[in-house]
Amino acid sequence: ISVRRVSKIIGIDEFFLRKIQNVVKVFESYKRSKNKKKIDSLKKLGFCDEQLNINSKAPYIKQIDTLAGEWPASTNYLYTTYNASEDDIKSDKKSKALVIGAGTFRIGVSVEFDWCTTTLVDGLKNYFDEVAIINYNPETVSTDWYRVEKLYFDEITKETITKLYKKEGFDYVVTFAGGQIGNNLAKELEDKKVKILGTCGKSVDIAEDRNKFSNLLEKLNIKQPPWISAKSKKEIEEFAKEYGFPLLLRPSYVLSGSAMKIAKNFKELYSYLRIAAAVSKKYPVVVSKFISGAEETEFDCATDSKKVFGVSMKHIEEAGVHSGDATIVTPYFGEKRVYERMKEIAVTLANELSIKGVFNIQFIAKDSEPYVIELNLRASRSMPFCSKSIGYNIINLGLKGIFSNLDFSEEFFEPKHKAFAVKTPQFSWGRLRGAYPFVGPEMRSTGESAALGKSINEALLKSWLGAFPNRIPEKGALVYGLSNKKFLEKTSKNLKNLGIDVFSLEEAPIQKTTQISEENAIKLINNGNVDILITDNYLKSIDYNLRRTAADLNIPLVLNAKLGYFLSKAFKEKQLQILEMKEYW
């Protein structure tokens, strides 16, 4: 196929395509000839050592000229390159740490990890003479020039970091603050003799590899949902027949629930397995029994590997909604027996894996029994929220756990909360034209709103109103669904008591409501007679046009029945108290 033809198909100018074509031709020529004299030119073109099957010399460090050559630039914006003959800076013998940033902002990676990175940098300055960041996204607070002594705009790869670590003489590389991207490299960097600050790469690998982690839980007699490593079609089929559907598919080394799916039958199972295997090629996909109707909880923690500081959270929605899309309340408000057992498990895993620094652990609970579903040996997206909810900086406590000891008497310590904090996801359904609004195990939210209050209702309502386009309904509500009927019926009753007209769909009716067709429901929205839609689960064949109309007209969408019920109680709040954050601690 010609370059001109490709240009017409994908809309990219021929100039750029010919540049790409040239790079491909050079590489293909090298593969045929294996001419070592071409290596320097290939490195200048951007090929990595793994592609060339070599171990090349270190690149040069250059300074970005921020003054267009008018005056000598003095900023600390740096990058590495092979297209040079000398370095612009000189290394010294200070104690130094290199922090891996969060990379590109996208769903699942945003200002939460930026906060973790910058907070960590500030804390590290108490332990090192020089702190540097490597990141390839300049549009973050962590890449503001004044935050660190050196700021590298470069690839976050094993090769780049290893060569920079050796050339600059860094004492440690920090992988746990920028989300999944650093964790994915921890074991590989450690294998290259790079010193990792905090939890070792081997422990990170055990926690990230679903197969290894599930085996560890079995060894420690810690409960988890029944599971199997997806090694053969026959084994998976036998597992499905024994435990039944629904089943949860979980790839390893992923963030935001990438390719995590709930299969309700064999057709979905085989389809989702192909997707999950493509996302996690190096590691087996784990298939586990999905426990319906369970509550989901988690802890954000700091540890010295012996004692654990933690902040407990509980999701309002049932298990099955990704934590980034869930409405989360801190502190945990559930059974004390479950809470105490979760604390024991957190301490056991911190001891067993010699965790030093921060971590996040997630549970589901059913019939008074907690089950572990995930352990993240890194900062989580909820860590800024938890830190601000109680007035303790978990990142700084993690550093204390790395360099000294946590000085409290209990094995697991959670400070007494004086208020509730609630985090509400911010969705962008109105901007995603044609997308079907629903929530599940794969993250879809693009932001969040958080608030504190003296009660759950107060904190929830303030938090929910902080997310666009949410507002308290005054006229009418659409409440319908085929699952979680109990909560939908309670929601409907509460809304009626507030003087709101409640309608439901004929194909997904709720008792004691006015049942109407999807067409008439859309008319009510268009006429301004409905100002909230509350439903549950995935009903695309029934209500696609209805949900899209609501999203396009900025009508608040509540896509979980349990959340709808909690909100219907919170709408009764007459006054919302606004205090300084510290007054809640």
C-alpha positions as CSV (number, residue, x, y, z in Angstrom):
1,I,0.0,0.0,0.0
2,S,1.4,3.4,-0.9
3,V,2.0,6.3,1.5
4,R,-0.5,8.4,-0.4
5,R,-3.2,5.7,0.1
6,V,-2.4,5.5,3.8
7,S,-2.6,9.3,4.1
8,K,-6.1,9.3,2.5
9,I,-7.3,6.5,4.8
10,I,-6.1,7.9,8.1
11,G,-5.9,11.7,7.4
12,I,-2.2,12.1,8.4
13,D,-0.1,14.2,6.1
14,E,2.3,12.4,3.7
15,F,5.3,14.3,5.1
16,F,5.0,12.6,8.5
17,L,4.2,9.2,7.1
18,R,7.3,9.3,5.0
19,K,9.3,10.0,8.1
20,I,7.8,7.0,9.7
21,Q,8.4,4.9,6.6
22,N,12.1,5.9,6.6
23,V,12.4,4.7,10.2
24,V,10.8,1.4,9.4
25,K,13.1,0.9,6.3
26,V,16.2,1.6,8.4
27,F,15.2,-0.8,11.0
28,E,14.3,-3.6,8.5
29,S,17.7,-3.1,6.8
30,Y,19.4,-3.5,10.2
31,K,17.5,-6.7,11.0
32,R,18.7,-8.2,7.7
33,S,22.3,-7.1,8.0
34,K,23.0,-6.9,11.7
35,N,25.6,-4.2,10.9
36,K,26.8,-2.9,14.2
37,K,28.1,0.3,12.5
38,K,24.4,1.3,12.2
39,I,23.7,1.2,15.9
40,D,24.6,4.8,16.7
41,S,22.3,6.1,13.9
42,L,19.5,3.7,15.1
43,K,19.8,5.0,18.7
44,K,19.6,8.6,17.4
45,L,16.4,7.6,15.6
46,G,14.9,6.5,18.9
47,F,15.2,2.7,18.9
48,C,15.6,1.0,22.3
49,D,18.2,-1.5,23.4
50,E,15.6,-4.3,23.5
51,Q,14.6,-3.8,19.9
52,L,18.3,-3.8,18.8
53,N,19.2,-6.6,21.3
54,I,22.2,-4.6,22.7
55,N,23.3,-2.9,25.8
56,S,24.2,0.6,24.6
57,K,26.1,3.4,26.3
58,A,24.4,6.0,28.4
59,P,22.7,8.9,26.5
60,Y,23.7,12.6,27.0
61,I,21.7,14.8,29.3
62,K,20.6,18.1,27.7
63,Q,18.9,21.1,29.1
64,I,15.7,22.5,27.4
65,D,16.3,26.0,26.3
66,T,13.4,27.9,27.6
67,L,14.7,31.3,26.4
68,A,15.0,30.6,22.7
69,G,18.7,31.2,22.7
70,E,18.3,34.9,23.7
71,W,20.0,34.4,27.1
72,P,21.6,31.4,28.8
73,A,18.7,29.2,30.2
74,S,18.9,28.4,33.9
75,T,15.8,26.2,34.4
76,N,16.1,22.5,35.4
77,Y,14.1,21.1,32.5
78,L,16.2,18.2,31.2
79,Y,16.0,15.3,28.8
80,T,18.3,12.5,27.5
81,T,19.3,12.0,23.9
82,Y,21.8,10.3,21.7
83,N,21.8,13.3,19.3
84,A,24.5,15.1,21.2
85,S,28.2,15.1,21.9
86,E,28.3,16.3,25.5
87,D,26.2,16.8,28.6
88,D,24.8,20.1,29.6
89,I,25.0,19.3,33.4
90,K,27.5,17.7,35.7
91,S,26.6,15.0,38.2
92,D,27.7,15.4,41.8
93,K,28.0,13.2,44.8
94,K,24.9,14.4,46.7
95,S,22.4,11.9,48.1
96,K,19.8,11.7,45.4
97,A,16.4,10.1,44.7
98,L,14.6,9.8,41.4
99,V,10.8,9.8,41.5
100,I,8.8,8.2,38.6
101,G,5.8,10.4,37.7
102,A,2.3,9.4,36.7
103,G,2.7,9.8,32.9
104,T,-0.2,10.8,30.7
105,F,-3.4,12.1,32.4
106,R,-6.3,9.8,31.4
107,I,-9.2,8.0,33.0
108,G,-7.8,6.5,36.1
109,V,-4.7,8.7,36.2
110,S,-5.2,12.3,37.1
111,V,-4.5,14.9,39.7
112,E,-4.8,12.3,42.5
113,F,-1.4,10.8,41.5
114,D,0.0,14.2,40.9
115,W,-0.8,15.1,44.5
116,C,0.9,11.9,45.6
117,T,4.0,12.7,43.5
118,T,4.4,16.3,44.7
119,T,3.7,15.4,48.3
120,L,6.3,12.6,48.1
121,V,8.8,15.0,46.6
122,D,8.3,17.5,49.5
123,G,8.8,14.7,52.0
124,L,11.8,13.2,50.3
125,K,13.6,16.6,50.7
126,N,13.9,15.8,54.4
127,Y,16.0,12.6,53.6
128,F,18.0,13.5,50.4
129,D,20.1,16.4,49.2
130,E,18.5,16.3,45.7
131,V,15.2,15.0,44.5
132,A,14.4,14.6,40.8
133,I,11.3,13.6,38.8
134,I,11.1,11.8,35.5
135,N,7.8,12.2,33.7
136,Y,6.7,12.7,30.1
137,N,3.6,14.8,30.8
138,P,4.4,18.5,31.2
139,E,0.8,19.4,32.1
140,T,0.9,18.5,35.8
141,V,1.9,20.2,39.0
142,S,4.6,17.6,39.5
143,T,6.3,18.9,36.4
144,D,6.4,22.6,37.5
145,W,10.1,23.6,37.3
146,Y,10.4,24.8,40.9
147,R,9.1,21.6,42.5
148,V,12.4,19.7,42.2
149,E,16.1,20.2,41.6
150,K,16.0,18.3,38.3
151,L,13.1,17.5,36.1
152,Y,13.5,15.0,33.3
153,F,11.0,15.0,30.4
154,D,11.6,11.5,29.1
155,E,10.3,8.0,28.6
156,I,9.3,6.1,31.6
157,T,10.9,2.9,30.6
158,K,13.3,0.3,32.1
159,E,16.1,1.4,29.8
160,T,15.8,5.2,30.3
161,I,15.5,5.0,34.0
162,T,18.3,2.4,34.4
163,K,20.8,4.4,32.3
164,L,19.8,7.7,34.1
165,Y,20.1,6.0,37.5
166,K,23.7,4.9,36.7
167,K,24.8,8.1,34.9
168,E,23.5,10.5,37.6
169,G,24.4,8.2,40.5
170,F,21.0,8.2,42.1
171,D,20.8,6.4,45.4
172,Y,17.2,5.2,44.9
173,V,14.3,5.2,42.4
174,V,10.8,5.7,43.8
175,T,8.1,3.8,41.9
176,F,5.1,3.9,44.3
177,A,3.8,7.5,43.9
178,G,2.8,7.7,40.2
179,G,0.2,5.0,40.0
180,Q,0.5,1.8,38.0
181,I,3.3,3.0,35.6
182,G,6.0,2.8,38.3
183,N,4.7,-0.4,39.8
184,N,4.9,-2.1,36.4
185,L,8.7,-1.3,36.3
186,A,9.6,-2.1,39.9
187,K,10.6,-5.7,39.5
188,E,12.4,-5.1,36.2
189,L,14.4,-2.2,37.6
190,E,15.3,-4.3,40.7
191,D,16.5,-7.1,38.4
192,K,18.8,-4.5,36.8
193,K,20.4,-3.7,40.2
194,V,18.4,-0.5,40.6
195,K,17.7,0.2,44.3
196,I,14.0,0.7,44.8
197,L,12.9,2.9,47.8
198,G,10.4,1.2,50.0
199,T,8.8,-2.1,49.2
200,C,11.0,-4.3,47.1
201,G,10.2,-5.2,43.5
202,K,9.8,-8.9,44.3
203,S,6.9,-8.1,46.7
204,V,5.3,-5.7,44.2
205,D,5.4,-8.5,41.6
206,I,3.7,-11.0,44.0
207,A,0.9,-8.5,44.7
208,E,0.5,-7.5,41.0
209,D,0.6,-11.0,39.5
210,R,-3.0,-12.2,40.2
211,N,-1.8,-15.8,40.1
212,K,1.0,-15.4,42.7
213,F,-1.1,-13.2,44.9
214,S,-4.0,-15.7,45.0
215,N,-1.5,-18.4,45.9
216,L,-0.2,-16.2,48.7
217,L,-3.7,-15.7,50.2
218,E,-4.3,-19.4,50.2
219,K,-1.0,-20.0,52.0
220,L,-1.9,-17.4,54.7
221,N,-5.4,-18.8,55.0
222,I,-6.9,-15.5,54.0
223,K,-10.3,-15.8,52.4
224,Q,-10.7,-14.7,48.7
225,P,-13.4,-15.5,46.2
226,P,-12.9,-18.9,44.5
227,W,-10.5,-18.5,41.6
228,I,-8.5,-20.2,38.8
229,S,-5.7,-19.1,36.6
230,A,-6.9,-18.9,33.0
231,K,-4.5,-21.5,31.5
232,S,-6.8,-23.7,29.5
233,K,-10.3,-23.5,28.1
234,K,-11.2,-26.9,29.7
235,E,-10.2,-25.8,33.2
236,I,-12.1,-22.6,32.9
237,E,-15.2,-24.4,31.7
238,E,-15.0,-26.8,34.6
239,F,-14.6,-23.9,37.1
240,A,-17.6,-22.2,35.6
241,K,-19.7,-25.3,35.9
242,E,-18.7,-25.8,39.5
243,Y,-19.2,-22.3,40.8
244,G,-21.6,-20.9,38.2
245,F,-21.9,-17.4,36.8
246,P,-21.3,-14.5,37.2
247,L,-17.5,-14.7,36.9
248,L,-15.0,-11.9,37.2
249,L,-12.0,-11.7,34.9
250,R,-9.0,-9.9,36.3
251,P,-5.8,-9.2,34.3
252,S,-2.5,-8.5,36.1
253,Y,-0.5,-5.3,36.3
254,V,-3.4,-3.0,35.2
255,L,-4.9,0.3,36.5
256,S,-8.5,1.5,36.5
257,G,-9.8,-2.0,36.0
258,S,-8.6,-2.2,32.4
259,A,-10.3,-5.1,30.7
260,M,-11.8,-6.2,34.0
261,K,-15.2,-7.7,33.1
262,I,-18.1,-9.6,34.7
263,A,-19.2,-12.5,32.5
264,K,-22.8,-13.8,32.9
265,N,-22.5,-16.7,30.4
266,F,-20.0,-18.7,28.4
267,K,-20.3,-16.4,25.3
268,E,-19.3,-13.3,27.4
269,L,-16.6,-15.3,29.2
270,Y,-14.8,-16.3,26.0
271,S,-15.1,-12.8,24.5
272,Y,-13.8,-11.1,27.7
273,L,-10.9,-13.6,28.0
274,R,-9.6,-12.6,24.6
275,I,-9.7,-8.9,25.6
276,A,-8.1,-9.5,29.0
277,A,-5.3,-11.7,27.5
278,A,-4.5,-8.9,25.0
279,V,-4.1,-6.3,27.8
280,S,-2.0,-8.6,30.1
281,K,0.1,-10.6,27.7
282,K,2.9,-11.5,30.1
283,Y,0.8,-12.7,33.0
284,P,-2.1,-15.1,33.2
285,V,-5.6,-13.8,33.6
286,V,-7.4,-14.9,36.8
287,V,-11.1,-15.9,36.7
288,S,-12.8,-15.7,40.0
289,K,-16.4,-16.2,41.3
290,F,-18.2,-12.8,41.4
291,I,-20.0,-12.6,44.7
292,S,-23.2,-10.7,44.0
293,G,-24.7,-8.3,46.5
294,A,-21.5,-8.0,48.5
295,E,-20.3,-4.7,50.0
296,E,-16.9,-3.3,49.0
297,T,-14.5,-1.8,51.4
298,E,-10.8,-0.7,51.3
299,F,-8.0,0.7,53.4
300,D,-5.4,3.3,52.4
301,C,-2.3,2.5,54.5
302,A,1.2,3.4,55.6
303,T,3.5,0.8,57.2
304,D,7.0,0.0,58.4
305,S,6.2,-3.7,57.7
306,K,5.3,-4.3,61.3
307,K,2.7,-1.7,62.2
308,V,0.1,-0.3,60.0
309,F,-1.6,3.1,59.9
310,G,-4.9,3.0,57.9
311,V,-7.9,4.9,56.9
312,S,-11.0,2.8,56.2
313,M,-13.5,3.3,53.4
314,K,-16.8,1.8,52.4
315,H,-18.4,2.0,49.0
316,I,-22.1,2.9,48.9
317,E,-22.6,0.9,45.7
318,E,-22.3,-2.9,45.9
319,A,-19.2,-4.7,44.7
320,G,-18.9,-4.7,41.0
321,V,-18.5,-1.0,40.5
322,H,-14.9,0.2,40.1
323,S,-13.5,2.1,43.1
324,G,-12.8,5.1,40.9
325,D,-16.5,5.2,39.9
326,A,-17.9,4.3,43.3
327,T,-19.3,6.7,45.9
328,I,-16.9,6.2,48.8
329,V,-17.4,7.0,52.5
330,T,-14.8,7.2,55.2
331,P,-14.7,5.9,57.9
332,Y,-16.1,2.4,57.4
333,F,-19.7,2.1,58.7
334,G,-20.4,-1.6,58.9
335,E,-20.0,-4.6,61.1
336,K,-17.3,-4.3,63.8
337,R,-16.4,-8.0,63.3
338,V,-15.7,-7.4,59.6
339,Y,-13.7,-4.3,60.4
340,E,-11.5,-6.0,62.9
341,R,-10.8,-9.0,60.6
342,M,-9.8,-6.6,57.7
343,K,-7.4,-4.9,60.0
344,E,-5.8,-8.2,60.9
345,I,-5.4,-9.1,57.3
346,A,-3.8,-5.8,56.4
347,V,-1.2,-6.3,59.2
348,T,-0.6,-9.9,58.1
349,L,0.1,-9.0,54.5
350,A,2.3,-6.0,55.5
351,N,4.4,-8.4,57.6
352,E,4.5,-11.2,55.0
353,L,5.5,-9.1,52.1
354,S,7.8,-6.8,54.1
355,I,5.8,-3.8,52.9
356,K,7.5,-0.5,53.6
357,G,5.8,2.7,52.6
358,V,2.2,3.1,51.4
359,F,-0.3,0.5,50.1
360,N,-4.0,0.1,49.4
361,I,-6.0,-3.1,50.1
362,Q,-9.5,-3.9,48.8
363,F,-12.1,-6.3,50.2
364,I,-15.6,-7.5,49.6
365,A,-17.8,-8.6,52.5
366,K,-20.7,-11.0,52.5
367,D,-22.5,-12.7,55.3
368,S,-20.1,-11.0,57.9
369,E,-17.0,-12.4,56.2
370,P,-14.4,-10.2,54.4
371,Y,-12.7,-11.5,51.2
372,V,-9.5,-9.9,49.8
373,I,-9.8,-8.9,46.2
374,E,-6.7,-6.7,45.6
375,L,-3.5,-5.4,47.1
376,N,-1.8,-2.4,45.6
377,L,1.7,-1.7,46.9
378,R,1.6,1.9,45.8
379,A,-0.3,5.1,46.4
380,S,-3.9,4.9,45.4
381,R,-6.2,7.5,43.8
382,S,-8.1,7.7,47.1
383,M,-5.0,8.5,49.1
384,P,-5.4,12.4,48.8
385,F,-9.0,12.0,49.8
386,C,-8.3,9.8,52.8
387,S,-5.4,12.1,53.9
388,K,-7.6,15.2,53.8
389,S,-10.6,13.5,55.4
390,I,-8.7,13.0,58.7
391,G,-5.8,15.4,58.7
392,Y,-3.0,12.8,58.4
393,N,-0.7,12.8,55.4
394,I,-0.5,9.1,54.4
395,I,2.4,9.7,52.0
396,N,4.6,11.3,54.7
397,L,3.6,8.5,57.1
398,G,4.8,6.0,54.5
399,L,8.2,7.8,54.3
400,K,8.4,7.5,58.1
401,G,7.7,3.8,57.8
402,I,10.5,3.5,55.2
403,F,13.2,5.4,57.1
404,S,12.3,4.7,60.7
405,N,9.3,3.2,62.6
406,L,5.7,4.1,63.1
407,D,5.4,5.1,66.7
408,F,2.0,4.0,67.9
409,S,1.2,1.1,70.2
410,E,-1.5,-0.8,68.2
411,E,-0.6,-3.2,65.3
412,F,-3.2,-1.3,63.2
413,F,-4.0,2.3,64.1
414,E,-6.8,4.3,62.6
415,P,-7.3,7.7,64.3
416,K,-10.8,8.5,65.5
417,H,-12.8,10.3,62.9
418,K,-14.7,13.4,64.0
419,A,-16.6,13.7,60.7
420,F,-17.6,11.7,57.6
421,A,-16.1,12.3,54.2
422,V,-17.6,11.3,50.9
423,K,-16.1,11.1,47.5
424,T,-18.4,11.3,44.5
425,P,-17.3,10.4,40.9
426,Q,-17.5,13.1,38.1
427,F,-18.7,11.5,34.9
428,S,-18.6,13.2,31.4
429,W,-21.5,11.4,29.8
430,G,-22.7,14.6,28.1
431,R,-19.3,15.0,26.3
432,L,-19.1,11.3,25.2
433,R,-21.6,11.5,22.3
434,G,-23.5,8.3,21.8
435,A,-21.9,6.5,24.8
436,Y,-24.2,4.4,27.0
437,P,-24.0,5.6,30.6
438,F,-23.4,2.8,33.0
439,V,-21.0,1.7,35.7
440,G,-19.1,-1.5,36.2
441,P,-15.7,-3.0,37.1
442,E,-13.9,-0.9,34.4
443,M,-13.4,2.8,35.4
444,R,-15.3,5.5,33.4
445,S,-15.3,8.6,35.6
446,T,-13.1,11.6,34.7
447,G,-12.9,13.3,38.1
448,E,-14.4,13.5,41.5
449,S,-15.9,15.8,44.2
450,A,-15.3,15.3,47.9
451,A,-16.8,16.9,51.0
452,L,-16.9,16.5,54.8
453,G,-19.9,16.5,57.1
454,K,-21.1,15.7,60.6
455,S,-23.3,12.9,59.1
456,I,-23.1,10.6,56.1
457,N,-26.2,12.3,54.6
458,E,-24.7,15.8,54.9
459,A,-21.3,14.8,53.5
460,L,-22.9,12.8,50.7
461,L,-25.2,15.6,49.6
462,K,-22.4,18.2,49.6
463,S,-20.1,15.8,47.7
464,W,-22.8,14.8,45.1
465,L,-23.8,18.4,44.5
466,G,-20.2,19.2,43.7
467,A,-20.3,17.0,40.6
468,F,-21.8,18.4,37.4
469,P,-24.8,18.3,36.6
470,N,-26.1,17.1,39.9
471,R,-28.9,19.1,41.6
472,I,-31.7,18.3,44.1
473,P,-34.8,17.3,42.2
474,E,-37.9,19.5,42.6
475,K,-40.5,18.3,40.0
476,G,-40.2,14.7,38.9
477,A,-38.1,11.6,39.0
478,L,-37.7,8.5,36.8
479,V,-37.0,5.5,39.0
480,Y,-36.9,2.1,37.3
481,G,-34.8,-1.1,36.9
482,L,-34.8,-4.9,36.8
483,S,-32.4,-5.5,39.7
484,N,-32.1,-4.1,43.2
485,K,-35.8,-3.6,43.3
486,K,-35.9,-3.2,47.1
487,F,-33.7,-0.1,47.0
488,L,-35.5,1.3,44.0
489,E,-38.9,1.0,45.8
490,K,-37.5,2.6,49.0
491,T,-36.0,5.4,46.8
492,S,-39.4,6.0,45.1
493,K,-41.2,6.2,48.5
494,N,-38.7,8.7,49.9
495,L,-39.0,10.9,46.8
496,K,-42.8,10.8,47.0
497,N,-42.6,11.9,50.6
498,L,-40.6,15.0,49.4
499,G,-43.4,15.9,47.1
500,I,-41.7,14.7,43.9
501,D,-43.7,12.9,41.1
502,V,-42.2,9.5,40.5
503,F,-42.4,7.6,37.2
504,S,-41.1,4.2,36.1
505,L,-40.7,2.4,32.8
506,E,-43.2,-0.2,31.7
507,E,-40.4,-2.6,30.8
508,A,-38.7,-2.1,34.2
509,P,-41.5,-1.1,36.5
510,I,-41.4,-0.1,40.2
511,Q,-44.4,-0.7,42.4
512,K,-46.7,2.3,43.3
513,T,-45.3,4.5,40.6
514,T,-46.8,5.8,37.3
515,Q,-45.6,3.5,34.6
516,I,-44.9,5.0,31.2
517,S,-43.2,4.0,27.9
518,E,-39.6,5.1,27.1
519,E,-41.0,7.4,24.5
520,N,-43.2,9.2,27.0
521,A,-40.3,9.3,29.5
522,I,-38.2,11.1,27.0
523,K,-41.0,13.6,26.4
524,L,-41.2,14.3,30.2
525,I,-37.5,15.0,30.2
526,N,-37.7,17.3,27.1
527,N,-40.6,19.2,28.7
528,G,-38.7,19.8,31.9
529,N,-41.0,17.6,34.0
530,V,-38.3,15.2,35.2
531,D,-35.1,16.4,36.8
532,I,-33.4,13.2,37.9
533,L,-33.1,9.6,36.6
534,I,-32.4,6.8,39.0
535,T,-31.8,3.2,37.8
536,D,-29.6,0.2,38.2
537,N,-27.3,-2.0,36.2
538,Y,-27.0,-2.4,32.4
539,L,-30.3,-2.0,30.5
540,K,-29.1,-0.9,27.1
541,S,-31.8,-2.8,25.2
542,I,-34.5,-1.1,27.2
543,D,-33.3,2.5,27.9
544,Y,-30.5,3.5,25.6
545,N,-32.3,6.5,24.2
546,L,-33.6,7.5,27.6
547,R,-30.2,7.5,29.3
548,R,-28.7,9.4,26.3
549,T,-31.4,12.0,26.4
550,A,-30.9,12.6,30.1
551,A,-27.1,12.8,29.6
552,D,-27.4,15.2,26.6
553,L,-29.8,17.5,28.5
554,N,-27.6,17.4,31.7
555,I,-30.2,15.6,33.8
556,P,-28.6,14.0,36.9
557,L,-28.0,10.3,36.3
558,V,-27.8,7.9,39.3
559,L,-26.8,4.6,37.9
560,N,-27.0,2.4,41.1
561,A,-30.1,1.7,43.1
562,K,-28.4,1.7,46.5
563,L,-26.8,5.1,45.8
564,G,-30.2,6.3,44.7
565,Y,-31.6,5.2,48.1
566,F,-28.9,6.9,50.1
567,L,-29.4,10.1,48.0
568,S,-33.1,10.1,48.5
569,K,-32.5,10.1,52.3
570,A,-29.9,12.9,51.9
571,F,-32.2,15.1,50.0
572,K,-34.1,15.7,53.3
573,E,-31.2,17.7,54.6
574,K,-32.4,21.2,55.1
575,Q,-29.1,23.0,55.9
576,L,-25.6,22.1,54.8
577,Q,-22.9,23.3,57.3
578,I,-19.8,24.8,55.8
579,L,-16.7,24.7,58.0
580,E,-12.9,25.0,57.5
581,M,-11.5,21.6,56.7
582,K,-9.4,21.5,60.0
583,E,-12.6,22.0,62.0
584,Y,-13.6,18.4,60.9
585,W,-10.4,16.8,62.1
